[in-house]
Amino acid sequence: MKKIVIAVLMFTMVFSAVVFAANDAVEKLCSGCHATENVYNASKRTTQRWDSTYTRMVRHGLKATPEDEKAVKEYLYTLVP
């Protein structure tokens, strides 16, 4: 039982760290042009629509490292219902 509790806690900590880092990337990249609430309010998008949105933002001048792109997309995909 102890091992299960420890495993769940470890998973939660790792998952939280990944989501927190991705959220930081969203804040860093998206808040330069608009309020990040726009991102969170658009959470009913599909993964395809998020990809399209990200591509459009790049065309509008978004500069992101491959690591930031990966983090942002992974975070946005967690918002898909």
Backbone bond lengths (Angstrom), bond angles and torsions (degrees), N, CA, C in turn:
res aa  C-N    CA-C-N  psi(-1)  N-CA   C-N-CA  omega(-1)  CA-C   N-CA-C  phi
1 M - - - 1.453 - - 1.532 110.29 -
2 K 1.348 115.89 -42.12 1.459 120.18 179.34 1.525 111.25 -59.75
3 K 1.343 115.52 -40.94 1.463 120.14 -178.62 1.526 110.91 -64.44
4 I 1.311 117.12 -36.83 1.469 120.76 178.86 1.524 110.00 -66.56
5 V 1.302 116.76 -45.46 1.466 121.15 179.34 1.525 110.30 -61.31
6 I 1.303 117.23 -44.17 1.464 121.52 179.51 1.529 110.06 -64.07
7 A 1.329 116.47 -42.63 1.473 120.06 179.35 1.517 110.97 -62.64
8 V 1.317 117.32 -42.67 1.473 121.18 178.91 1.519 110.20 -64.19
9 L 1.310 117.28 -43.51 1.462 120.58 178.82 1.522 111.70 -63.20
10 M 1.320 116.84 -42.07 1.468 120.90 179.02 1.526 110.45 -63.15
11 F 1.336 116.44 -45.91 1.460 120.43 178.51 1.522 110.58 -59.74
12 T 1.316 117.23 -44.51 1.460 121.85 -179.87 1.521 110.86 -61.43
13 M 1.313 117.28 -42.50 1.466 121.05 179.94 1.526 110.76 -64.99
14 V 1.320 117.28 -44.96 1.469 121.13 -179.45 1.521 109.77 -65.65
15 F 1.331 117.58 -46.89 1.461 121.35 179.75 1.527 110.37 -60.67
16 S 1.317 117.25 -42.67 1.471 121.06 179.08 1.521 110.98 -62.73
17 A 1.314 117.55 -40.18 1.467 121.17 179.23 1.523 110.83 -64.36
18 V 1.325 116.89 -41.33 1.473 120.87 179.28 1.519 110.04 -65.53
19 V 1.318 118.08 -46.10 1.465 121.88 179.96 1.523 109.93 -64.46
20 F 1.328 117.92 -40.66 1.459 121.36 179.13 1.524 110.69 -62.51
21 A 1.331 117.74 -44.95 1.467 121.69 179.17 1.517 110.53 -63.29
22 A 1.323 116.84 -42.49 1.467 120.48 178.86 1.515 110.42 -65.93
23 N 1.313 116.96 -40.16 1.461 120.65 178.12 1.523 109.85 -62.15
24 D 1.329 117.23 -39.14 1.470 120.50 175.75 1.522 111.03 -60.24
25 A 1.325 116.74 -41.27 1.464 120.63 179.07 1.529 110.26 -64.15
26 V 1.323 117.49 -40.73 1.468 121.29 176.91 1.529 109.37 -61.17
27 E 1.312 116.30 -46.75 1.472 120.06 179.43 1.529 110.45 -60.19
28 K 1.321 117.00 -44.90 1.462 121.75 -177.39 1.523 111.65 -65.37
29 L 1.320 116.94 -46.26 1.459 120.47 -173.15 1.522 113.32 -83.50
30 C 1.306 118.21 -36.87 1.466 120.61 -172.08 1.527 113.44 -88.45
31 S 1.316 116.67 -31.09 1.464 119.07 -173.69 1.527 113.17 -73.86
32 G 1.331 117.73 -7.38 1.454 119.96 177.01 1.522 112.75 -67.38
33 C 1.324 115.83 -27.02 1.467 119.76 -176.48 1.524 114.31 -116.87
34 H 1.309 117.11 -27.32 1.466 119.24 -178.66 1.519 110.55 -154.42
35 A 1.306 115.21 166.18 1.464 121.08 179.67 1.520 109.49 -65.06
36 T 1.307 116.86 135.38 1.464 119.82 -178.81 1.524 111.57 -67.61
37 E 1.323 117.45 -15.18 1.469 119.66 174.53 1.523 109.83 -58.80
38 N 1.342 116.97 -29.35 1.469 120.46 177.18 1.520 110.18 -59.87
39 V 1.329 116.66 -39.18 1.462 120.71 179.33 1.516 109.47 -65.20
40 Y 1.310 116.64 -49.20 1.456 120.61 -175.72 1.525 111.79 -69.00
41 N 1.329 117.53 -30.51 1.460 121.16 178.49 1.522 112.33 -75.82
42 A 1.321 117.76 -16.35 1.467 122.32 -179.82 1.524 110.98 -97.28
43 S 1.297 116.74 27.74 1.460 120.85 -170.65 1.528 114.88 -71.60
44 K 1.317 118.44 -5.03 1.464 119.31 -179.45 1.530 112.36 -88.83
45 R 1.306 117.11 12.41 1.464 120.97 -179.62 1.522 111.32 -77.76
46 T 1.316 114.91 153.28 1.464 120.68 174.73 1.528 108.37 -82.41
47 T 1.334 116.14 169.50 1.461 119.16 177.53 1.531 110.37 -63.05
48 Q 1.325 117.06 -36.59 1.465 120.33 178.48 1.529 110.86 -64.08
49 R 1.315 116.14 -39.77 1.463 119.33 179.76 1.524 110.98 -69.54
50 W 1.344 117.38 -36.21 1.461 119.94 176.04 1.527 109.88 -64.75
51 D 1.338 117.53 -40.93 1.468 120.57 177.01 1.526 110.56 -59.63
52 S 1.318 116.10 -44.41 1.460 121.61 179.37 1.533 110.69 -63.18
53 T 1.317 116.32 -42.58 1.461 120.87 178.77 1.522 110.40 -63.17
54 Y 1.332 116.56 -44.28 1.461 120.38 179.95 1.535 110.45 -61.90
55 T 1.318 116.90 -44.24 1.461 121.34 178.94 1.532 110.66 -60.95
56 R 1.315 116.28 -40.80 1.467 120.65 177.83 1.526 110.79 -63.85
57 M 1.319 117.34 -39.93 1.471 120.50 179.63 1.534 110.18 -65.47
58 V 1.322 117.55 -37.09 1.469 121.14 176.60 1.529 109.36 -63.11
59 R 1.332 117.26 -42.84 1.470 120.47 177.42 1.531 111.48 -61.84
60 H 1.338 116.28 -29.24 1.465 121.14 178.56 1.530 112.54 -83.83
61 G 1.333 117.11 0.31 1.456 119.72 174.48 1.515 116.84 114.08
62 L 1.330 117.93 4.53 1.462 119.90 177.61 1.520 109.67 -60.50
63 K 1.314 116.21 127.88 1.463 122.87 176.31 1.520 107.44 -111.12
64 A 1.332 115.67 120.42 1.457 119.62 -178.77 1.522 109.56 -142.91
65 T 1.316 114.96 144.33 1.458 119.68 173.34 1.531 107.86 -73.00
66 P 1.318 117.53 160.32 1.471 119.18 175.44 1.533 111.93 -57.05
67 E 1.323 117.02 -34.74 1.469 120.45 178.83 1.520 111.05 -66.94
68 D 1.352 116.70 -42.91 1.460 119.95 177.96 1.523 110.88 -64.97
69 E 1.340 116.27 -40.98 1.469 119.52 178.63 1.523 110.33 -59.02
70 K 1.320 115.82 -46.38 1.462 120.21 179.77 1.522 110.74 -61.38
71 A 1.331 117.39 -45.99 1.463 121.40 -179.00 1.525 111.31 -62.94
72 V 1.334 116.21 -43.98 1.466 119.91 -178.97 1.526 110.38 -64.10
73 K 1.320 116.57 -47.55 1.462 119.12 -178.61 1.525 111.41 -63.78
74 E 1.317 116.89 -42.21 1.466 119.09 178.09 1.524 110.57 -60.56
75 Y 1.327 116.84 -40.50 1.462 119.92 178.54 1.523 110.51 -66.19
76 L 1.335 116.76 -47.21 1.466 120.07 -178.92 1.524 111.04 -59.26
77 Y 1.311 116.46 -37.53 1.465 120.07 179.51 1.525 111.38 -65.71
78 T 1.330 118.01 -25.84 1.478 118.88 177.32 1.518 110.77 -70.92
79 L 1.332 118.19 -17.01 1.458 122.16 179.59 1.527 112.75 -83.69
80 V 1.340 116.26 -11.60 1.465 120.53 -178.03 1.520 108.62 -68.03
81 P 1.346 116.03 129.43 1.475 118.80 -178.43 1.521 113.29 -66.94
